[in-house]
Amino acid sequence: MKKLAIIGSGALGIQVAWHALSTGEYCIAGFFDDSKSEGSAVGNYQILGAIDSVESAFEHSVFDCLFIAIGYNHMTVRSELFQRFYPRIPFATIIHPTSFVDPSASIGTGSILYPGCIVDMNVSIGNNVLLNLNCTVAHDTSIGNHCFLSPSVSLAGFVQIASNVVLGIGSIVIDSIIISENIRTGAGAVVTKSIQDKGLYVGIPAKKIK
């Protein structure tokens, strides 16, 4: 069983720890968090130190693998931290046992699938990606690095999602759509045309509002 350390001890970090335990592959070494004191407790786990102490802790075998649990409001920080520590430190890939991943699909390192996700044939998911509850990714779709999919997002076949994309809860993307980098969709958005311009898209069909 691998000792997992998590960057971020907020609600998302606690969720990641819970789902990681359910796989039976990890035990939780603790959290790294700049906002809390080393040695303090978060639930049943300890704050191992600030983020600057990650490499030293790894060298001293405090943990075996790392995960970034920083949410969609801090996407730049998520990607920067991953790039800072990868590949010098191993990252965990966490797949909840209730999720289905087709054998032909690939899931990148540092990514997580929450309960109830479905990843179909020939899907490619990049590094440092979060799929929240009940996301569905249909055949031949690709998701780039550092993306964040909220609960119940549905991607049809042959969709291409670039890096640093956030899809809001219940978003739907129809087949053969391309979504470029640094784009967000609001809750319930339905994407019917490819999107290139950075910004927030909402509605049915999804339109840019800012």
N, C-alpha and C positions, 0 to 999 in steps of 0.2 A: 504494500500500500504506500502510495507516494504522499509526502508531506506537502500540502498546498498552502502557499502564502498568497494573500489577496491584497491588492492595492485598492484602498477605499473601504471604509468600515461603516458606511451609511446603509440605507435600506437595500440598495442594490448589492453591496458587498455581503450582507447577511443572507440575501436570497441566493447568491452564487454559492456561498458556503453550504447552505441547506441542500441545494440541488447537486452539488459536488459530492456530498456525503451519500446521497441516494444512489449514486453509481456504484458504490462499493470499491472504487478505485483510489479514493483519496481520504486522508485525514487532514484536518485543518491545523496548520502550524500557527496561524494568527494573521493579523492585518498589519499593513503599513499605511500610515495616515499622518499627514503633516499637521492635522488639526487636533490631534489627541496626544496625550503624554505617553511615552514609552512605559510599558508595564501596566498601564490601566486596562480595564476589562471592557469588552463589548460583548454582551451576552456571556457565552461560555468560553470566549476566546480572548486572547491577549493582544494588545498593540505591541508589535515587535519593534517599532521605531518609525522614524520619518522615512520618506521615500529615498532620501540620500543614503540611507543605511541598507538598502536592498542588496547591493553587490557584496558588501561585507558579510551580511547575514548568510548569503548563499555560499560564500567561500568558507564559512564556518559551519556549513551543513545544517543550518537552522531549518531550511526547507529544501525541497527537491524541485519544485516547479512553481510558476507564478501565474497569476491571473489579474487582469485589470478590470475592476468593478467601478468604473466611473461612467455616469449616465450620459444621456443624449444632449444635455445642456452644456457639456464640456467635451465636444467631439475632438477639438484640436488637441486638448490635453490627452485624451485617450490615445490618439494616433502617435503623439510625440513620445509618450511613455513607452508604448510598444516598440517604437523604433530605437529608443534609448537602450532598452535592455535586450532586445532580440538581435542576433541569435546567441549572445553570450550566456543568457540564462534561459533554460527550458521553460516553455509556456504549456499550461494544461489545455487540453481540448475536452470539454465537458458535454456529454450527450445524455440527457435524462433518459432513464430506461423506458419511459412511456412514449418516447419519440421514435419515429420510423425513419431510417436512413437507408435508401437503396444501396446495394453493394457497389453499384457503378458510380455513386456520388462521391465527392471528395469534400472534406471539411478541414479548413485551415487551422493552424495552431493558434492557441489563445482565443478560440471561439467557443460559444456555448449555445446549446439548444435546450430551451426550457421544456416543461412537460407538454406533450401533445403535438409536437411539431411533426410535419411530414415533409421529407426531402426526397424527391422523385428521381427517376433515372437520369443519369448524365448531368446532374446538377453539380456546379462548382461553387463552393463558398470559401471566401478568402480568409485571411488572418484577422484576429481581433474583431470578430463579428458576433453580435448578440441577436439571437432569434427568441423573442419572448413567447408567451403561452400561445399554443395552437396556430403557429404560423404554417402556411402551406407554400411550398416551392415546387412548381411543376417541372416537368422534364426539360432538359437542355437549357436551363436557366443558369446564369452566373451572377454572383454577388461579390463585389470587390471588397478590398480590405477596409477595416474600421467602420463597417456599417452597423446600424442599429435598427432592428425591426421590432416595432411595438406589437402588443398582442393582436392575434387574429389577422395579421397581414396575409394577403393571398397574391401570389405571383403566378401568372399563367406561363405557358411554355415559351421557350426561346426569348425570354426577357434578359436584358443585360443591365445590371445595376453597377455603376462605377463606385469608386471609393468614397468614404465619408458621407454616405447618404443616410438620412433618417426617414423612415416611413412610419407615419402616425397610426394609431390604433385603428384597425379595421380597413386600412387602405387596400385597394384592389388595383392591380396592374394587369391589363389585358395582354394577350400574346404578342410577341415580337417587338415589344417596346424597348427603347434605350433610354435610360435615365443617367445623366452625366453627374460629375462629382459635385459635392457640396449642395445637394438639393434636399429639401424637406417636403413632406406632405402632411397635411392636417388630418385629423380623425375622419375616417369615412371617405376620404378622397378616392375617386375612381380615375385612374390615369389611362386615357384612351389614345394619346399621341405621345411620341417621344419628346423628352424634355432636355434642353441643353443649357438654358440660362439659370444660373445660381439663384436660389430664392425659395420662398414658401408657396406651395401650391395646395389649394383647397377646393372642395366642391365636386359636383358631378355634372359634366366632366371637370377634371382638375384644372384650375386656372391660377396663374401667378398673382399673388396679392402684395408681395413685397420681396 
